[in-house]
Amino acid sequence: MEVLPVQNGVAHSEYQNPNKWYYDPRPHLIEPSNSAAHFLAKMLEQEIRSAKKTHLSAGEVLLPTGLLHRVSEDVLEVAESECYGVRGMTLHLLYEGEEDCRRMSCLKLDPSTPSTFEVYLTFKQANAGWGFLPQFIKKITRGSTVILSTDYEITKKKLYRPVLRE
């Protein structure tokens, strides 16, 4: 289990601000590899951290060990057949709780490449199997605790239609 700590005062969306220095992810995204999966897992971690207070209203987010790396490998596999690969993807992060489904974030990995497809990644709330841990964590944290399950859903939506020529 991983616990994502809160970093007070640190903005995690600096890569979206045009007035700040922009880290170019293209070298990591050209070839699907272990470094691309690691890079994507780190971006997912940053997005979950920033959504923790704003969209999830949680003090802590708990997730199973290796979940983000497994998710990033699956996302790279989905993007493999696309013309621009993962660079042409717009990724929508969603959280499905007991009562509703909330949007956590929307990110574009390479803003200089046009989006050719969208991926909807839905993290699901863990229902059982954690025992006394949630109550203990809720008592020591400031807010509620969100516990993510090992289950997640990936849905791909193409934004273009291939032209068939005879």
Salt bridges, closest charged atoms under 4 A:
ASP24 OD1 - ARG26 NE 2.84
GLU45 OE1 - LYS42 NZ 3.78
GLU45 OE2 - ARG49 NH2 2.79
GLU73 OE2 - HIS69 NE2 2.93
GLU82 OE2 - LYS156 NZ 2.68
GLU82 OE2 - LYS158 NZ 3.65
GLU96 OE1 - LYS124 NZ 3.62
ASP100 OD2 - ARG102 NE 3.47
ASP110 OD2 - ARG87 NE 3.19
GLU118 OE2 - HIS92 NE2 3.59
GLU153 OE1 - LYS124 NZ 3.55
